[in-house]
Protein backbone atom coordinates (compact mmCIF):
# COMPACT_ATOMS: atom_id res chain seq x y z
CA UNK A 1 0.00 0.00 0.00
CA UNK A 2 1.42 3.36 -0.96
CA UNK A 3 0.98 5.78 1.91
CA UNK A 4 2.50 8.80 0.19
CA UNK A 5 5.14 10.87 1.85
CA UNK A 6 6.13 14.05 3.59
CA UNK A 7 8.55 16.59 2.09
CA UNK A 8 11.87 16.92 3.90
CA UNK A 9 11.23 20.66 4.23
CA UNK A 10 8.27 20.08 6.55
CA UNK A 11 10.45 18.18 8.99
CA UNK A 12 13.14 20.84 8.82
CA UNK A 13 10.68 23.68 9.44
CA UNK A 14 9.17 21.78 12.39
CA UNK A 15 12.65 21.16 13.76
CA UNK A 16 13.50 24.86 13.38
CA UNK A 17 10.27 25.85 15.17
CA UNK A 18 10.97 23.49 18.09
CA UNK A 19 14.57 24.72 18.31
CA UNK A 20 13.41 28.35 18.39
CA UNK A 21 10.99 27.58 21.21
CA UNK A 22 13.76 25.89 23.15
CA UNK A 23 16.01 28.91 22.67
CA UNK A 24 13.16 31.21 23.71
CA UNK A 25 12.62 29.10 26.83
CA UNK A 26 16.28 29.45 27.77
CA UNK A 27 16.03 33.22 27.31
CA UNK A 28 12.77 34.07 29.07
CA UNK A 29 12.38 31.59 31.91
CA UNK A 30 13.99 32.11 35.32
CA UNK A 31 13.48 28.62 36.73
CA UNK A 32 16.74 26.71 36.24
CA UNK A 33 14.89 23.41 35.80
CA UNK A 34 12.71 24.78 32.98
CA UNK A 35 15.77 26.29 31.30
CA UNK A 36 17.32 22.83 31.43
CA UNK A 37 14.19 21.27 29.91
CA UNK A 38 14.35 23.84 27.10
CA UNK A 39 17.92 22.72 26.38
CA UNK A 40 16.58 19.17 26.07
CA UNK A 41 13.95 20.44 23.62
CA UNK A 42 16.68 22.02 21.47
CA UNK A 43 18.72 18.80 21.46
CA UNK A 44 15.62 16.89 20.50
CA UNK A 45 14.81 19.18 17.57
CA UNK A 46 18.37 18.76 16.29
CA UNK A 47 17.91 14.98 16.54
CA UNK A 48 14.72 15.22 14.48
CA UNK A 49 16.57 17.08 11.72
CA UNK A 50 19.33 14.44 11.84
CA UNK A 51 16.92 11.54 11.40
CA UNK A 52 15.03 13.36 8.62
CA UNK A 53 18.27 13.96 6.70
CA UNK A 54 19.31 10.35 7.33
CA UNK A 55 16.04 9.13 5.80
CA UNK A 56 16.49 11.47 2.85
CA UNK A 57 20.03 10.16 2.27
CA UNK A 58 18.79 6.59 2.61
CA UNK A 59 16.12 7.12 -0.03
CA UNK A 60 18.64 8.79 -2.34
CA UNK A 61 21.19 5.99 -2.15
CA UNK A 62 18.56 3.27 -2.14
CA UNK A 63 20.13 1.19 0.62
CA UNK A 64 19.98 1.45 4.40
CA UNK A 65 22.41 3.96 5.89
CA UNK A 66 22.62 4.18 9.68
CA UNK A 67 25.19 6.91 10.21
CA UNK A 68 22.59 9.57 11.03
CA UNK A 69 20.62 7.31 13.35
CA UNK A 70 23.76 6.22 15.20
CA UNK A 71 24.75 9.85 15.66
CA UNK A 72 21.34 10.52 17.21
CA UNK A 73 21.94 7.53 19.49
CA UNK A 74 25.20 9.09 20.70
CA UNK A 75 23.54 12.49 21.16
CA UNK A 76 20.93 10.81 23.37
CA UNK A 77 23.62 9.19 25.50
CA UNK A 78 25.46 12.48 25.92
CA UNK A 79 22.15 14.17 26.80
CA UNK A 80 21.52 11.56 29.50
CA UNK A 81 24.98 12.15 31.00
CA UNK A 82 24.45 15.92 30.78
CA UNK A 83 21.11 15.70 32.59
CA UNK A 84 22.61 13.64 35.42
CA UNK A 85 25.43 16.12 36.03
CA UNK A 86 23.25 19.19 35.46
CA UNK A 87 20.56 18.11 37.89
CA UNK A 88 23.26 17.30 40.47
CA UNK A 89 24.57 20.85 40.02
CA UNK A 90 21.08 22.29 40.45
CA UNK A 91 20.60 20.28 43.66
CA UNK A 92 23.98 21.51 44.95
CA UNK A 93 23.08 25.14 44.14
CA UNK A 94 19.68 24.74 45.83
CA UNK A 95 21.42 23.53 49.00
CA UNK A 96 23.45 26.73 49.33
CA UNK A 97 21.01 29.33 47.95
CA UNK A 98 17.62 27.74 48.74
CA UNK A 99 16.36 28.87 45.33
CA UNK A 100 16.72 27.82 41.69
CA UNK A 101 16.01 31.29 40.31
CA UNK A 102 18.80 31.98 37.83
CA UNK A 103 18.57 35.72 38.55
CA UNK A 104 19.93 34.99 42.01
CA UNK A 105 22.89 32.97 40.78
CA UNK A 106 24.86 36.09 39.96
CA UNK A 107 27.76 35.76 42.40
CA UNK A 108 30.65 33.36 41.91
CA UNK A 109 31.07 32.52 45.59
CA UNK A 110 28.52 32.04 48.36
CA UNK B 1 -4.27 14.85 1.32
CA UNK B 2 -3.05 11.41 2.17
CA UNK B 3 -2.95 9.61 5.47
CA UNK B 4 0.72 10.22 6.33
CA UNK B 5 0.46 13.95 5.72
CA UNK B 6 -2.61 14.25 7.97
CA UNK B 7 -0.80 12.28 10.67
CA UNK B 8 2.23 14.54 10.26
CA UNK B 9 0.19 17.71 10.71
CA UNK B 10 -1.67 16.42 13.77
CA UNK B 11 1.62 15.41 15.40
CA UNK B 12 3.37 18.63 14.39
CA UNK B 13 0.60 20.75 15.89
CA UNK B 14 0.73 18.68 19.09
CA UNK B 15 4.52 18.97 19.27
CA UNK B 16 4.44 22.76 18.83
CA UNK B 17 1.54 23.18 21.27
CA UNK B 18 3.35 21.16 23.95
CA UNK B 19 6.54 23.15 23.37
CA UNK B 20 4.50 26.34 23.88
CA UNK B 21 3.03 24.77 27.01
CA UNK B 22 6.56 24.21 28.30
CA UNK B 23 7.31 27.88 27.63
CA UNK B 24 4.31 29.39 29.39
CA UNK B 25 3.44 26.99 32.22
CA UNK B 26 4.00 28.46 35.67
CA UNK B 27 4.39 25.10 37.39
CA UNK B 28 7.55 23.11 36.63
CA UNK B 29 5.71 19.78 36.96
CA UNK B 30 3.29 20.75 34.18
CA UNK B 31 6.25 21.84 32.07
CA UNK B 32 7.89 18.42 32.53
CA UNK B 33 4.67 16.62 31.55
CA UNK B 34 4.31 18.80 28.43
CA UNK B 35 7.86 17.86 27.51
CA UNK B 36 7.05 14.14 27.89
CA UNK B 37 4.20 14.52 25.39
CA UNK B 38 6.51 16.43 23.05
CA UNK B 39 9.08 13.60 23.20
CA UNK B 40 6.34 11.06 22.47
CA UNK B 41 5.31 13.03 19.34
CA UNK B 42 8.92 13.15 18.16
CA UNK B 43 9.18 9.38 18.74
CA UNK B 44 6.29 8.87 16.30
CA UNK B 45 8.13 11.07 13.79
CA UNK B 46 11.13 8.75 14.14
CA UNK B 47 8.88 5.79 13.36
CA UNK B 48 7.58 7.61 10.27
CA UNK B 49 11.19 8.23 9.22
CA UNK B 50 12.10 4.55 9.39
CA UNK B 51 14.11 4.68 12.63
CA UNK B 52 12.35 2.25 14.98
CA UNK B 53 15.33 1.80 17.29
CA UNK B 54 15.74 5.55 17.77
CA UNK B 55 12.00 5.86 18.43
CA UNK B 56 12.13 3.24 21.18
CA UNK B 57 15.30 4.77 22.64
CA UNK B 58 13.52 8.13 22.62
CA UNK B 59 10.61 6.71 24.61
CA UNK B 60 12.73 4.80 27.13
CA UNK B 61 15.69 7.15 27.55
CA UNK B 62 14.12 10.58 27.07
CA UNK B 63 10.46 10.26 28.00
CA UNK B 64 11.22 7.55 30.53
CA UNK B 65 14.54 7.95 32.30
CA UNK B 66 15.44 11.62 31.78
CA UNK B 67 12.00 13.05 32.50
CA UNK B 68 11.54 10.86 35.56
CA UNK B 69 14.85 12.25 36.82
CA UNK B 70 13.55 15.79 36.16
CA UNK B 71 10.27 15.15 37.99
CA UNK B 72 12.17 13.56 40.86
CA UNK B 73 14.41 16.62 41.27
CA UNK B 74 11.47 19.05 40.96
CA UNK B 75 9.61 17.24 43.72
CA UNK B 76 12.75 16.71 45.82
CA UNK B 77 13.51 20.42 45.84
CA UNK B 78 9.88 21.47 46.12
CA UNK B 79 10.64 24.14 43.54
CA UNK B 80 7.56 23.93 41.35
CA UNK B 81 6.93 27.66 41.38
CA UNK B 82 9.10 30.72 41.67
CA UNK B 83 7.96 33.96 43.30
CA UNK B 84 6.99 36.66 40.82
CA UNK B 85 9.24 39.56 40.07
CA UNK B 86 11.34 40.67 37.13
CA UNK B 87 14.92 41.78 37.54
CA UNK B 88 15.42 42.78 33.90
CA UNK B 89 12.13 44.16 32.52
CA UNK B 90 13.50 44.66 28.97
CA UNK B 91 14.78 41.10 28.67
CA UNK B 92 11.54 39.33 27.75
CA UNK B 93 10.51 41.48 24.73
CA UNK B 94 14.09 41.44 23.50
CA UNK B 95 14.21 37.63 23.77
CA UNK B 96 10.90 37.24 21.90
CA UNK B 97 12.17 39.55 19.14
CA UNK B 98 15.44 37.66 18.83
CA UNK B 99 13.64 34.31 18.71
CA UNK B 100 11.24 35.58 16.02
CA UNK B 101 14.24 36.74 14.01
CA UNK B 102 15.90 33.31 14.40
CA UNK B 103 12.74 31.51 13.31
CA UNK B 104 12.25 33.78 10.28
CA UNK B 105 15.87 33.37 9.25
CA UNK B 106 15.89 29.59 9.67
CA UNK B 107 12.52 29.21 7.94
CA UNK B 108 13.51 31.31 4.92
CA UNK B 109 16.83 29.51 4.54
CA UNK B 110 15.31 26.06 4.83
CA UNK B 111 12.47 26.80 2.43
CA UNK B 112 14.84 28.36 -0.13
CA UNK B 113 17.50 25.66 0.10
CA UNK B 114 15.27 22.60 0.21
CA UNK B 115 12.41 23.66 -2.06
CA UNK B 116 13.02 20.76 -4.43
CA UNK B 117 14.03 18.35 -1.66
CA UNK B 118 13.10 14.71 -1.50
CA UNK B 119 9.71 13.40 -0.46
CA UNK B 120 10.28 11.17 2.54
CA UNK B 121 8.13 8.08 2.38
CA UNK B 122 7.72 6.03 5.50
CA UNK B 123 8.87 2.41 5.26
CA UNK B 124 5.51 1.03 6.36
CA UNK B 125 5.53 -2.75 6.64
CA UNK B 126 7.81 -3.19 3.64
CA UNK B 127 11.08 -3.21 5.54
CA UNK B 128 11.70 -5.82 8.19
CA UNK B 129 12.43 -4.16 11.53
CA UNK B 130 14.65 -6.99 12.72
CA UNK B 131 16.82 -6.70 9.62
CA UNK B 132 17.19 -2.95 10.19
CA UNK B 133 18.18 -3.51 13.82
CA UNK B 134 20.65 -6.24 12.90
CA UNK B 135 22.37 -4.09 10.28
CA UNK B 136 22.39 -1.06 12.55
CA UNK B 137 23.91 -2.86 15.53
CA UNK B 138 26.45 -4.43 13.20
CA UNK B 139 27.58 -0.98 12.15
CA UNK B 140 27.51 0.29 15.74
CA UNK B 141 29.83 -2.44 17.00
CA UNK B 142 32.26 -2.36 14.06
CA UNK B 143 32.62 1.10 12.52
CA UNK B 144 31.55 3.01 15.63
CA UNK B 145 33.13 0.80 18.30
CA UNK B 146 35.51 3.49 19.57
CA UNK B 147 32.78 6.17 20.02
CA UNK B 148 30.67 3.52 21.74
CA UNK B 149 33.41 2.76 24.27
CA UNK B 150 34.11 6.47 24.79
CA UNK B 151 30.40 6.92 25.49
CA UNK B 152 30.52 4.25 28.17
CA UNK B 153 33.42 6.07 29.87
CA UNK B 154 31.47 9.34 29.58
CA UNK B 155 28.49 7.77 31.33
CA UNK B 156 30.75 6.44 34.09
CA UNK B 157 32.28 9.90 34.57
CA UNK B 158 28.82 11.48 34.67
CA UNK B 159 27.68 8.96 37.28
CA UNK B 160 30.70 9.56 39.52
CA UNK B 161 30.37 13.31 39.00
CA UNK B 162 26.70 13.33 40.00
CA UNK B 163 27.48 11.37 43.18
CA UNK B 164 30.38 13.65 44.13
CA UNK B 165 28.34 16.82 43.46
CA UNK B 166 25.35 15.81 45.54
CA UNK B 167 27.07 14.21 48.51
CA UNK B 168 26.97 16.25 51.72
CA UNK B 169 30.07 18.02 52.97
CA UNK B 170 31.56 15.98 55.77
CA UNK B 171 33.16 18.92 57.59
CA UNK B 172 36.72 19.24 58.87
CA UNK B 173 37.01 15.87 60.56
CA UNK B 174 35.83 14.22 57.30
Boltz contact constraints between the chains, C-beta under 6 A:
constraints:
  - contact:
      token1: [A, 3]
      token2: [B, 3]
      max_distance: 6.0
  - contact:
      token1: [A, 3]
      token2: [B, 4]
      max_distance: 6.0
  - contact:
      token1: [A, 3]
      token2: [B, 124]
      max_distance: 6.0
  - contact:
      token1: [A, 4]
      token2: [B, 2]
      max_distance: 6.0
  - contact:
      token1: [A, 4]
      token2: [B, 4]
      max_distance: 6.0
  - contact:
      token1: [A, 5]
      token2: [B, 119]
      max_distance: 6.0
  - contact:
      token1: [A, 5]
      token2: [B, 120]
      max_distance: 6.0
  - contact:
      token1: [A, 5]
      token2: [B, 121]
      max_distance: 6.0
  - contact:
      token1: [A, 6]
      token2: [B, 4]
      max_distance: 6.0
  - contact:
      token1: [A, 6]
      token2: [B, 8]
      max_distance: 6.0
  - contact:
      token1: [A, 6]
      token2: [B, 120]
      max_distance: 6.0
  - contact:
      token1: [A, 7]
      token2: [B, 119]
      max_distance: 6.0
  - contact:
      token1: [A, 8]
      token2: [B, 114]
      max_distance: 6.0
  - contact:
      token1: [A, 8]
      token2: [B, 117]
      max_distance: 6.0
  - contact:
      token1: [A, 8]
      token2: [B, 118]
      max_distance: 6.0
  - contact:
      token1: [A, 8]
      token2: [B, 120]
      max_distance: 6.0
  - contact:
      token1: [A, 9]
      token2: [B, 114]
      max_distance: 6.0
  - contact:
      token1: [A, 9]
      token2: [B, 117]
      max_distance: 6.0
  - contact:
      token1: [A, 12]
      token2: [B, 110]
      max_distance: 6.0
  - contact:
      token1: [A, 13]
      token2: [B, 107]
      max_distance: 6.0
  - contact:
      token1: [A, 13]
      token2: [B, 110]
      max_distance: 6.0
  - contact:
      token1: [A, 14]
      token2: [B, 12]
      max_distance: 6.0
  - contact:
      token1: [A, 16]
      token2: [B, 106]
      max_distance: 6.0
  - contact:
      token1: [A, 17]
      token2: [B, 16]
      max_distance: 6.0
  - contact:
      token1: [A, 18]
      token2: [B, 19]
      max_distance: 6.0
  - contact:
      token1: [A, 20]
      token2: [B, 99]
      max_distance: 6.0
  - contact:
      token1: [A, 20]
      token2: [B, 102]
      max_distance: 6.0
  - contact:
      token1: [A, 20]
      token2: [B, 103]
      max_distance: 6.0
  - contact:
      token1: [A, 21]
      token2: [B, 19]
      max_distance: 6.0
  - contact:
      token1: [A, 21]
      token2: [B, 23]
      max_distance: 6.0
  - contact:
      token1: [A, 23]
      token2: [B, 99]
      max_distance: 6.0
  - contact:
      token1: [A, 24]
      token2: [B, 99]
      max_distance: 6.0
  - contact:
      token1: [A, 25]
      token2: [B, 23]
      max_distance: 6.0
  - contact:
      token1: [A, 27]
      token2: [B, 95]
      max_distance: 6.0
  - contact:
      token1: [A, 28]
      token2: [B, 92]
      max_distance: 6.0
  - contact:
      token1: [A, 28]
      token2: [B, 95]
      max_distance: 6.0
  - contact:
      token1: [A, 30]
      token2: [B, 82]
      max_distance: 6.0
  - contact:
      token1: [A, 31]
      token2: [B, 28]
      max_distance: 6.0
  - contact:
      token1: [A, 31]
      token2: [B, 82]
      max_distance: 6.0
  - contact:
      token1: [A, 33]
      token2: [B, 28]
      max_distance: 6.0
  - contact:
      token1: [A, 33]
      token2: [B, 74]
      max_distance: 6.0
  - contact:
      token1: [A, 34]
      token2: [B, 28]
      max_distance: 6.0
  - contact:
      token1: [A, 34]
      token2: [B, 31]
      max_distance: 6.0
  - contact:
      token1: [A, 37]
      token2: [B, 31]
      max_distance: 6.0
  - contact:
      token1: [A, 37]
      token2: [B, 35]
      max_distance: 6.0
  - contact:
      token1: [A, 44]
      token2: [B, 42]
      max_distance: 6.0
  - contact:
      token1: [A, 48]
      token2: [B, 42]
      max_distance: 6.0
  - contact:
      token1: [A, 51]
      token2: [B, 46]
      max_distance: 6.0
  - contact:
      token1: [A, 51]
      token2: [B, 49]
      max_distance: 6.0
  - contact:
      token1: [A, 51]
      token2: [B, 51]
      max_distance: 6.0
  - contact:
      token1: [A, 52]
      token2: [B, 49]
      max_distance: 6.0
  - contact:
      token1: [A, 55]
      token2: [B, 49]
      max_distance: 6.0
  - contact:
      token1: [A, 55]
      token2: [B, 50]
      max_distance: 6.0
  - contact:
      token1: [A, 55]
      token2: [B, 120]
      max_distance: 6.0
  - contact:
      token1: [A, 56]
      token2: [B, 118]
      max_distance: 6.0
  - contact:
      token1: [A, 59]
      token2: [B, 118]
      max_distance: 6.0
  - contact:
      token1: [A, 64]
      token2: [B, 135]
      max_distance: 6.0
  - contact:
      token1: [A, 66]
      token2: [B, 136]
      max_distance: 6.0
  - contact:
      token1: [A, 66]
      token2: [B, 139]
      max_distance: 6.0
  - contact:
      token1: [A, 69]
      token2: [B, 51]
      max_distance: 6.0
  - contact:
      token1: [A, 69]
      token2: [B, 54]
      max_distance: 6.0
  - contact:
      token1: [A, 70]
      token2: [B, 140]
      max_distance: 6.0
  - contact:
      token1: [A, 70]
      token2: [B, 144]
      max_distance: 6.0
  - contact:
      token1: [A, 72]
      token2: [B, 54]
      max_distance: 6.0
  - contact:
      token1: [A, 76]
      token2: [B, 57]
      max_distance: 6.0
  - contact:
      token1: [A, 76]
      token2: [B, 61]
      max_distance: 6.0
  - contact:
      token1: [A, 77]
      token2: [B, 151]
      max_distance: 6.0
  - contact:
      token1: [A, 80]
      token2: [B, 61]
      max_distance: 6.0
  - contact:
      token1: [A, 81]
      token2: [B, 154]
      max_distance: 6.0
  - contact:
      token1: [A, 81]
      token2: [B, 155]
      max_distance: 6.0
  - contact:
      token1: [A, 81]
      token2: [B, 158]
      max_distance: 6.0
  - contact:
      token1: [A, 83]
      token2: [B, 66]
      max_distance: 6.0
  - contact:
      token1: [A, 84]
      token2: [B, 158]
      max_distance: 6.0
  - contact:
      token1: [A, 84]
      token2: [B, 162]
      max_distance: 6.0
  - contact:
      token1: [A, 85]
      token2: [B, 158]
      max_distance: 6.0
  - contact:
      token1: [A, 85]
      token2: [B, 161]
      max_distance: 6.0
  - contact:
      token1: [A, 85]
      token2: [B, 162]
      max_distance: 6.0
  - contact:
      token1: [A, 87]
      token2: [B, 73]
      max_distance: 6.0
  - contact:
      token1: [A, 88]
      token2: [B, 162]
      max_distance: 6.0
  - contact:
      token1: [A, 88]
      token2: [B, 165]
      max_distance: 6.0
  - contact:
      token1: [A, 88]
      token2: [B, 166]
      max_distance: 6.0
  - contact:
      token1: [A, 91]
      token2: [B, 166]
      max_distance: 6.0
  - contact:
      token1: [A, 92]
      token2: [B, 165]
      max_distance: 6.0
  - contact:
      token1: [A, 94]
      token2: [B, 77]
      max_distance: 6.0
  - contact:
      token1: [A, 100]
      token2: [B, 79]
      max_distance: 6.0
  - contact:
      token1: [A, 101]
      token2: [B, 82]
      max_distance: 6.0
  - contact:
      token1: [A, 103]
      token2: [B, 87]
      max_distance: 6.0
